[in-house]
Amino acid sequence: MSDQDDQLKALTALIATDQARSLLVELARVPSPLTELMEAEPKLREFIDTAVEPRLRDMGITEIKRDSMGNLLATCGANQSGRSIMLVTNAMNQPPATMPNPYGGEVRDGAAYGLPGEVVLSKGVSEQKAPLAAILLAMRSVMACAAPLKGQLVFLCCVSGETGRHDAIRSILEATGARAEIAILNGTGNRISLGNRGRVDLTATVHGSPAHSSRPATGCNAITGAFEVIRAVTGGLQLPPSHPDLGAATLAVNHIRSFPDSTHTIQDRCEITFDRRLLPGEDPDAAVAALAALAKTVDGVADPASGKPWRVEFVKGAFMYPSLVAESSDVVRALCRASQSALGTAPQMIYQSNAFDQGYLNHIGIEACTYGPGEDKYAHTDLDMASVDRTRDAAKVYAALITQRLM
């Protein structure tokens, strides 16, 4: 058995089920919700201040930087071998909504939910907090072994997680200049996601003029105009051919609201948001321009009830890059080797429908994929949960990855 095998055996022995359960519960009980303040929500910075940074310092990690948004970047290792890993985590999770006891960190038997061992229920554990727990456990075991890292480990905790844009990770990487050869992020039920579509939003605003709804001919109904915009866009858009692995580019109307918020009133403004899913190679600005051109055909058209013209404006919204890596890529091969060493099996390969920051990382030259604990089928539901066993297992894989690549 090699020295590296001995180190790996010692590392994984330090990662136990009770530790995974305890850390999951502790993280679950610190609220870090998405609110209308988005990344500026104070609870997100507070979560990093109280639940993340102190744990890193307790491990002996002192090279810690924060940016103006509150994102955290920590590094350790001699950075002499030319090898590097970036582990990306997120603070933000979905708001409590209708979930009972959303920050209780309740522990249940996973059998009722088709999951091994125990599960922890709380908002965010299925997506953000289980991967965070696994990565922190792995780093703690690496630091406890006191084996020198010849390469560099880069750890991120971003105030994002549910905003559908790359602003947070872009901010911390541009502020610090940090880079790595490969990056791993997000939770996938301990499967490796090789890719996903990107996304871009377009909000079209139809302007009319208000009137009492008993006299529609005296106003200009923005809602009627919004229907015409939706018809024009959904009926006229030409989407590219489907991707063999990622499927079809799609378009969805995912938000609509009108003003003024009053009764018996012809509405003078109506906002419609279109969610356009992008395939690799698509230009997001071109996708937005195509949507806007179709919506613009309604600009100046007369409201049939009054003959008055609608005015249509457009704003490009949140954007995320598509992502795609091959099974033969460095990051995937490194994860497979780590999983074989730590667990005796290679992860399943999948493709996902949702976009995340791996697209941005691949775009700037950091080869990235998603891997880690978390149960996507329970995300955004009242049964938001993560498996304790899978969190423990992922921690062992992360520890093996660090050992094999950086020591």
N, C-alpha and C positions, 0 to 999 in steps of 0.2 A: 504494500500500500504506500502511495506517495505522500510527501509532506502535505500537499494540497488536499488529498483525500482525508488525511488526519484532521486538517483544519476544518474541512467541511463537516466531518462527522461531529467534531466538537461544537461547531456553530449550530447545526440543526438540533443537537441535543439540548441547547439552551432555549429552544422555542417550544413551548408546551401549550396544550389546549387551554388550561386554566388562565394562562397569560393572555392568550388571544381573546378569550371570553371577557376577562376583566378590562382589557384595553378597549374592546368594542363598546362595552357598556359605558365606560368613562367618557369616551368621545361622543357617544350617542346622547349623553345627558347635557352636552353643551350646545345650546341652540345656535345655528348659523344659517338662518333661512334666506331664501330669495325674497326680496321685497321690492317695492316700486323704486327704491333707491339703487337697485342693482348692485354693482361692485362697491358702491359707496356706503352700503349698509354697515353701521358701526359694529354690529354683532359679528361680522365676518373678520374684521381686524381683531376684535376681542377674542374670537375663537383661536386665531393664530397666536395671539399674545399669551393666552392662558393654557391652551391645550396642546400646542405644537412646539413653540420655541422653548419653553421650559424643559420639555422632554429631550429636545436636542442638546441643550446645555447640560442636562443631567448625564447624558451619554459621554460628555467631554468634547462635543463639537462646539467650537467657538467662532469659526469663520462663517458668520451669519450676516446677511445683508437684507435690508428692507427697502422697498421703493416707495414712491409717493402714494401709490394706491393701497399700500399695506401688504403687498405680496412679499413672501419670504423666500430667500435663496440661501442654502447652506452648502458648504463644500468641505470635504475631508479627503486625505490622501496626499502623497508626495507629488503627484502629477509628474512623474519621471519616466513612466513606461510608454507614454503616448496612448494608453488605453483609458477610456472614460465611459461612464454611464450616467444618464440623467433619469431620475425617478420623479415623476410629476404627480402631485396630489392637489386636492381642491377642498376649500372650506365650505363653499355654498351648497346648500341642498334645497329641495322643494319646500315651500311653505307648509305649515301644519295641515291646512285644509280641513278635511273631516276625519282625520286619523285620531282615534282616541289615544290620549297620553303620548303625543308625538315625540317627546324627549325623555321617555321613561326608561329606555334601555331594557325593556322586559325580555327575560330569557324564557324560551319555550322549547319543547321537544320538536325537532325538525321533521319528524316522520309524517306529521299531519300535512306538511307542505311539500313532501317529496324531497326533503333535504337531509343530508347525513347529520347525525349528532344533534347538537343544540343550535338554535337560531336566536339572534338578538333582533328585536323589533324597535325601530325608531326611524324618524325621517332622516333620510340621507345615508343610511347604512348600506342600502342596496347598490348605491352608485359611488359615493364619495368616501364614506367613513370606514368601510371595510378595507378598501385598498390602502387608505392612510394607516389604519391599524397594522396591516400586514407589513407595510414598508417600515414603519417605526419599529416593529418587533425585529425585523431583519437587521436594521441598522444598529439597534441596541445589542443584538447578539454579536455582530461584527466588532463593535467597539469594545464589548466586554472581553472578547478573546485577545484583544490587544495585539493582534497580528498586523504588521504594517501594510498599508495599502500603497503599492508602487504607482498605481494609476490614480485617477480622480473620480470620486463619487459626488455628483451634483444632485441635491434634493431641492425640489420646489414645492411650496404650498401657496396656491393662488387663491385670491378672494373670489374667483369665478367658480363655475360649475353648472350653472343653469341659465346663463344669459344668451347662449347661442352666438357668441362672438369671441374673437381671439384677443381682445383688448388687454386682459390681465397678464397672460403669458408673454405677449409682445412687450408689455411695459417692463416686466422684471428682466427679461433677456436683453432688451435694449439698454436698460439702465446699468446692468452689470457686465454686459458683454459675454456672459457665460455661454459655453457651447459644450457639446459632448458628441461622441461617435454615434451612440444609440440612445434611445429614450423609450421608457415604458410608462404607461399611464392608464388610469381608469379600471373599472371592474367588469369582468366578462364571464363570471362563473368559472374562473381559472381556465378559460379557453383563450387562444390567441386569435384576435381579430386582425385579419390581413388588410382590411380596407373598408371604406364606407364612402357614401356620396357626400359632397359638400352641400352648402345651402346659401341662399341669399334671399333677403326680404325686399319687397317693394310695397310701399304704402301709397295708394292713390287716394287723394282727397277730392271729393266732388263738392263744389260750392254752388249753392242756390240762394234763395232768399226766404225768410220766414213769413208765415201768415197763419191766421187761425185755420184749423183744419176743416172748418165748415165752409171756407172760401178758398179752395185750392187754386183757383184761377188767379188769385191775387199774389201768390208766392211763386217759388220755383223749388220744387221738391228734390232735395239732394238725395233722398233715399231712392226715388225713381231713377235718378241718374246713376246711382251706384249699381242698381240692377243692370243697367245698360253697360257699364264698365265691366262687370263680371261676365256678362254674355260675350262682350267683344274679346276679352282676354282669354277666357276658357274655350271659346269657340274658334278662335283664330290662331292660337299658339301652335307652332310646329316644334316638337321636341326631337332631340337627336335619337339615333338608334340605341337600343338597350346595350348595356355593358354585359359581357358574358358572366361576370361574377357579382357585380354590384347591382344589376338589374336596370330598371328604367329610370330616366330622369322624370321627375314628377312636378306637378303644380297643384297647390291647394290654397283655397281661401281659408285662412285660419283666424281672422279677426275682423270684426265689423262693428262700428259704433257710430251713433249720430248725435247731433246737437241742434238746438239747445235741449237740455234734459228737462222738458216740461210737457204737460199734458195738452192734448188738442192743438198741437202746433205742427205746421208744415216745417220740416227740418231744413236748416240752411247750410248744414255741413254734414258730410258722411265720409268716414275713413274706412278703407278696405285694405287689408294687408294680405299679400300673396306670398306664400312660401314656395320658392322654386328650388328643388333639389338638383344638384349639379354633379355631373360625371367628370372623371379625370380628363383634363385637357380643355374643359369648357371655360370660357372667359366670363367671370361673373358680371363685369360691366356690360358685355354684349348681351347676356341673359336679361339683365335689367332693362337695357335699351329696347329689346324686343317686346318685353311686357309693357313698357311705357308707350311704345309706338301704338300698340293696340288700344291701350286705355285712352290715348290722346284722340282717338277717332271720335270719342264722345264729347270732347271739348268743343263748346260752341253749339252743340245740338240742342234743340228746343225741348223743354219739358212739355209733354203733350197736354197737360192740364192747363198750362198758362201761356205757352208759347215763348216763355223767357229762356235764355240760353244757360246751360250749365257751364261752369268753369272747372277744369280738372288739373290738379297739380300732382307731382310725384316726388317721393323721397326714397332713395336707396337706404335700406335698413341694415340690420346685422348680417354678417357674412362669415362663413367658415369654409376653408379649403377642403376639397375632397382628399382622400388618403388612399394609398395603395402600395403595399410592399409584397414581394414574392416570398414563397416558402423558403427559397434559397438565400434570402437576404441575411445580412450579418445579425440583425437584431432577432430574427426568428430562430436562426440556428443557435444563437447564444441562449435564448430562452429554452429551447428544446433540450439542449445539453444540460442546462441547470435543472430542469424538471426531471430528466432521466436520472441525474445524480441524486437529487433530493428525495424524489418520490417513486422512482423506478418506472416512470411512464412519461410519454411525451404528451403535451396538451393537444386537444382537438383544435383544428383550424376552422374558423368561421369568417363570415363577412357580416357586418352590421348595417342597420338602416340609419342610425343616428350619427350626426357629425359631432366631432370634439376636437381638441387641440392637436391631435396627432397630424392632422392635415397641415396645420401651420408649421409644425416642426419638420415634417418632410419637405415642405416648401422652402424652408431656409437651410436645408442640407443636413438636418439631424434625423437619421433613419429611425422611425418611430412606429410602434404598434401598441395595441392595447392588450393587457393581460392582468388578471388579478381577481380577487374575490368580489362577490356581489351578484345579486339575482335580478336580472333585468325584467323578468316577468312580474316581479313585485314592486318595481320602481314606480313611483308616482301613484301608488295605491295606499289604501288604509292598512295593508299588510307589508309595508316597506320593511324588508328584513335582509339579513345576511347570515350565512352559515359560519359558525365558529370553526368547524373543522376545515372548511375551505380557506378561511382566513389564516389559520395556522399553517396549512399546506403552502399557501402562497408565500407566506413569510419565509418558509424554508427554501422555496425556489428563489426568491429574491436574494437570500443569504448565499445560496450556491452561486448565483450569477455574479455577485460581488466578489466572492472568493475566486472563482475561475477566471474572471476577467481582470481584476484589479490587484490581486495579491502576487 
